[in-house]
Amino acid sequence: MPGCDNGRHASRTRREPGRGGGTTSAQRTSRPTNADVARLAEVSIATVSYVLNNTAGRRISERTREAVHRAAEQLGYRPNVAARNLARGSGGVVLYVVPRVAVGEMPIQAGSLLATELARHGLLQVQIFETEDDRHVVEAVEGLDPMAVISMFPLSDAVRTAVDAARIPGIEVGLLPAFGDPLLIVGSLRVGHLVERGHRRIAFAHTDIAKWRAMGDHWLEGVAQAAAGHGLPPIVVGDVTAANAATVVGGWVRDGVTAVCAQSDEIACLVLHGLHQAGLRCPDDLAVIGVDANPLGAYLSPPLTTVEFKPAAVADIAIAATLAELGLPDRTAREPAPLAELIVRAST
């Protein structure tokens, strides 16, 4: 672990007092304390604690607050998480539920940014991965005593019941007003691009794997809505597997379908595989577009057009909602940014 590694390096360079007459390595790299912040800001240690802990009921001028925050930033001061959480009378844990649906690396990247921001407020983010059986998520809610539970997608009924019983915020990022309508955002990007390229008969490539079906249905709804908005015929839907890919895509082409929205980049790969097997060409016979921005998509034949979620934009929404729910100050100026971006390559 990074912390353990740093400790090993420090132990190798530490000198015993009195040898060489110099300052020890441990002294040179000692962590700034709230006393250091107090001296630099010219305030009391108690005032530093009140300001950095956002203690309610204390009348402290904005000028003093700014001086404390400026001194803390200048010194690189980070509060002691354990001490702060003890003062709050809570575990200081925020539970972050990583979805089991295939949405690329975005939840992990956004979760990492969220964890860093929460750490600045003395909170520890604990990640827990969804499985088909959400009992262990429920047990985490009941056993870890979190201050909040965050998920990119709606919580299951069982987890929502546990969150409500614990009387803590359950922040479902994908449902926040600031997030808009992600399925329509993605559907509009994909269908709009295909319409610009002259396509009107569009298919949707679904998976036959049960645990990924829900996410496929999610993206399909967005594609169908966007197609209706453009006055296109109903979307043609088919399950695509390694075994039937050539048959399915061949049938689509014979039926006049000219473009396919796949439920993920992985399913788009199967569509391209089917085209090659059937002796058809992409995009001449059938254009293909995915979603998730899997890095390998750039190296397919042809390179895959896809939609990429922007982790920083998603994290900003999650951070703002979490801090607001917990009554913590959000001093970062956040500019609205697009949540998703179309990456156009040769497959369309």
N, C-alpha and C positions, 0 to 999 in steps of 0.2 A: 504494500500500500504506500502511496506517496508519503504519508505522515511518518510511517515506520522508516522509510528510506531516508528521509531528511534527518531523522533521529540518529541513524547509523552514521551518516556523514558528519553530523555535529560531534558525535562522540570521538571520531577519529581526529578532529582538529582541536578539541578542547585542551587547554593547558591548565595545569594545576596552579593555584595561586602561589606567587612568590618565585615562579620559575620564569626567567626572562624579563621580569619587571613590567610586563605589558598587561593590557586589559584582556581578560579571557574571551574566547569565542562566544561563550554563553552570554557574557555581559554585552558584547557588541551586538548580538542579535536578539536581545531581550525584547519581549513583546511590550508595546506601549500600554500603559495602564490608564484608568480613568483619572488618576492623580496627575499624570503627565498632561492629559487633556485639560484638566482644571488649571494647571499652572500656565499653560499656553493661552488659554481663553481668559485667564484672570478671573476665575469664578471659583466657587466652592466645589468640592467633590460631590456633595449632595446635589448641587445644581446640575452637574454633568449627568448624574444618574437619572434625575428627573427628566432631563431633556432627551437623553438617548433612549430611555425606556418609555418615553411619551406618557409619563405619569399623569393621571387625571387629577384635577383639583388643585394644581399648582399654578400660581400666577407668575409666569416668567415672560419677560418682554421678548418680542420678535428679534430685537437686536441681540439679546443674550443667546437666544436659541441659535441664531446664525453664527455667532462667535463660537459656540460649542461645536456645532457641526463642521465649521471651517477648521477648527483645531483638530478634531478627530480625523478629518480627511487628510490634513497635512501630515499628521503623525502616522497615518495608516492604522489607526486604532480600530480594533474589532472587539465588540463586547464579548464577555465570557458567556457562552450560550447556557451553560449549566446554571450559573448564578442568576442570570436573567430569568430563566424559566422557573427556578425556585421562588424568586420574588413574585412571579406571576401566579404561583400556586398551581401550575399546570406542567404537563410534560413537554410542552413546546414543540410537539410533533405535528406535522401536516402530512397526511397520507395522500400519495399521488398514485392513482390507479392507471397502470399502463394497459391499454386495450389489447385484446388478443386478435382483433381484426387486422387484416393486412392493409396498413396505410403507410408503408415505408418507414423511414427513420424519424419522421416529423415528431411523433409523441416523445421519443427519447431526447431529441435535440431541444424541443421546447421545454421538456421537463428539466433538463440540465440548466437552462437559463433561469427557469423558475426557482430551482433549488438554490442557485447562487444569490438571487435577489432575496429569497426568504432568509438565507443565512445572514444577510446584512441586518436583518431585524431580529436576529437571535433565535430563529426557528430552524428546526431540523426537518427536512423533507425525507420521508421514507417512501421508497417506491415498492409497489406490490403489483405483480403481474396477474392479469386476469387469466382464468382457465374456464373450461366449460362448466366446472363446478365452482361457483363463487363463494363457497362456504369459507374458504381461508381469507377472503376479503372481509367477510362479515366478522370473522374472528379477530382480524387486525383492527377493525373499527371498535370492537368490544374490548380488546385486550391492550391496545397501545394508547388508549385515551387521547386520540388526536384532537387538535383544535379545529381542524377542518378536513374534509375529504375532497380531492380535486380529481376530475376525470374529463378527458377530452370528449367522451361520448356519454349518453344518458346512463345513469347507474341502473343496475338490475333492480327488480322489485325488492329482493331480499336485502341488498346492500342499502337501498334507499330506506327501507324499514329500520335497519340498524342505525343509520345516520340520524333519522328522525328521533329514534328512541334515545340516542346519545345527546340530542339537542345541540347539534353542532351544524355548521354550514356544510351543505353538499353542493359544491360548485361544479356544474356541468358546463364546461367551456363551450362546447359546440351549440348549446342552447342559449348562450348569453346574447342579448340584443346586439352588442358590439361585434359579434361574430357574423352577424347576418344569417344568410341561408346557405351554408357551405355546399349542400348538394346541388342547389340551383346555380351557385357560383361556378362550380366545376362543370355542371352540365352546359351552362351557357358558354363557357370558354370553349368546350369541345365542339358542341353543335354549331356555334357561331363560326368557328374556324372552318368546319367542314362545309357549311353553307357558302362561305366566301370562296371556297375551292370548287363550288358548283354542284355539290352533292345534295340530293334530296331524299334518297332512299337509304336509310341508315339502319344498321343492326346493332344489337348489344350482345357482346360475348360474355356469358355468365360462367361461373364455375359449377362443378357438380359436387364439390366438397362441402359437406353440410356446415361445418363451422365457419366457412367464409361466405355462406349464402346471404346472411343478413347484410353484410357490407355491400355485396353485389346488388341486392334489392335497393339499398340506399342510393347508390350511384345511378341505378337504372331509373329511379324516380326523377332524379335531376335531369337526366338525358331526355326522358319522356316529356317533362314539363317544358324544357327548352325547345324540343322539336315541335310541340304544339304551339309554342309562341312564335315559331317561324312558319307556321302553317304547313308543316311537313306531314306525310302519312304516318300512321302509328309505327312505333319502333318494332322491328322484328327481333325476337329474343331467342337465343339458343345456348345450350350448355356446350362448352368446348373442352375437350379432353385430348390428351396425347393420342388416344386411340381413334377418336372420331373427327379430329380437326379437319382433315382433308375433305371428308364427306360433308361436314357442316358448311365450311367456307365455299366449297364447290356449289352446294345448293343455294347459298345466298347469292352467289354471282349469277347463277342461272335464273334466279328470281328477280334480278334487276337491282339487287343491293350493290351500292358502289363504295360504301364506307362503313367501318365498324368502330364503335366505342367499346373498348374492353373494360371490364370491371377493375382491372389492375394491369400493371406492366407485365406481370407474370402470365396472365391470361392472354395479353397481346402477343407475347412470345409464342404461345401455342397457336394463335391465329396465323402468325407468320410461318410457323412450322407447317401448318396445314396448307397454306398457299404454295409453299415450295413443293410439298408432296403432290399437290394437285396440278403442278406445272403452271401455276398462275403467277402473275407478277404484282408486286406492291410498289407503288400505289396505282399502277395502270389499270389492273383489274379490280383491285380492292384496296382502298386507303385504310390505314389502321392507326388508332390513337389510344393511348393508355392513360393511366393516372398513377401517381406515387413518385415519379421521377427516380426510378431505380437506376443507379449509375451505369449498370450494364446495358441499359437501353441505348446508350450512345454508340455501342459497339455491335449492335445487331445488324442484320442485312435485310432491308435497309435500316439505318438508325431510326429509332422510334420517336415519334412525336408524343408528348406526354404533358401532364399538368403537375406542377410542383407546388406543394404548400410551403409557405415561408415561415420557418420555425420562429424567427424573431417576432414576426407580427402576431402569431398565435400566442407566443409567450407573453407579449405585452398585454394582451387581453386577459390572459389567465392571471398575470401578476396584479394588474389593476383591480380585478374582481376579488382576488384573495385578500389583498391588503384592505380593500374597502370592507369586506365581510368581517375581518378581524379588528377593524378600527385602528389600523396602523397607517402612518403617514406615507404617502407616495410622492417623493420629491423629484422623481425623474420625469422630465418633460417627454411625453410620448406622442410622436407624430403619427397620425393614421397612415397605415401602409397597406397595400394590397395583400390579401391573405393567400392568394394563389396566383401562379404565373404559367402561361402556356409556353412550352418549349417546343418550337417547331423544328422538325427534322425531316428526313427524306421520305418517311412512311406515309405522309399525307401530301 
